[in-house]
Amino acid sequence: MGVNCFLIVGAVGLLGYLPYGSGKKVVEDMANQLMDQATNRVQDHVDISLQAREQAITVNNHAV
């Protein structure tokens, strides 16, 4: 009985751990994708702001 109980507990533990590990990987991948998207959006916003500033300086220099 002890061996059977050990095998059942081991099998249940293994079957419970496998989806957990897989789910953890999926969550980590999604988190990385979200961070990459946020980084790209911030970078785009900064680039647009800097371009607008450069254009304003150029216009002001031509006006003078």
C-alpha positions as CSV (number, residue, x, y, z in Angstrom):
1,M,0.0,0.0,0.0
2,G,2.8,2.4,0.8
3,V,4.4,2.0,-2.7
4,N,1.1,2.5,-4.4
5,C,0.3,5.6,-2.4
6,F,3.8,7.0,-3.2
7,L,3.3,6.4,-6.9
8,I,-0.1,8.1,-6.9
9,V,1.2,11.1,-5.0
10,G,4.2,11.3,-7.3
11,A,2.0,11.1,-10.4
12,V,-0.4,13.7,-9.2
13,G,2.4,16.0,-8.2
14,L,4.1,15.6,-11.5
15,L,0.9,16.2,-13.4
16,G,0.2,19.2,-11.3
17,Y,3.7,20.7,-11.8
18,L,3.8,20.3,-15.6
19,P,1.0,22.7,-16.4
20,Y,2.2,25.1,-13.7
21,G,5.6,25.3,-15.3
22,S,4.1,25.7,-18.8
23,G,1.7,28.4,-17.5
24,K,4.5,30.2,-15.8
25,K,6.5,30.3,-19.1
26,V,3.4,31.6,-20.9
27,V,2.9,34.4,-18.3
28,E,6.6,35.3,-18.5
29,D,6.5,35.5,-22.3
30,M,3.3,37.7,-22.2
31,A,4.9,40.0,-19.6
32,N,8.0,40.4,-21.8
33,Q,5.9,41.2,-24.8
34,L,4.0,43.8,-22.9
35,M,7.2,45.4,-21.6
36,D,8.6,45.4,-25.2
37,Q,5.4,47.1,-26.5
38,A,5.5,49.7,-23.7
39,T,9.2,50.4,-24.4
40,N,8.5,50.8,-28.1
41,R,5.6,53.2,-27.4
42,V,7.6,55.3,-25.1
43,Q,10.5,55.4,-27.6
44,D,8.1,56.4,-30.4
45,H,6.7,59.2,-28.2
46,V,10.2,60.5,-27.3
47,D,11.3,60.4,-31.0
48,I,8.2,62.3,-32.1
49,S,8.7,64.9,-29.3
50,L,12.4,65.4,-30.3
51,Q,11.5,65.7,-34.0
52,A,8.9,68.4,-33.1
53,R,11.5,70.3,-31.1
54,E,14.0,70.1,-33.9
55,Q,11.4,71.3,-36.4
56,A,10.5,74.2,-34.1
57,I,14.2,75.2,-33.8
58,T,14.6,75.0,-37.5
59,V,11.6,77.2,-38.2
60,N,12.7,79.7,-35.6
61,N,16.2,79.9,-37.1
62,H,14.8,80.5,-40.5
63,A,12.5,83.2,-39.2
64,V,15.4,85.1,-37.7
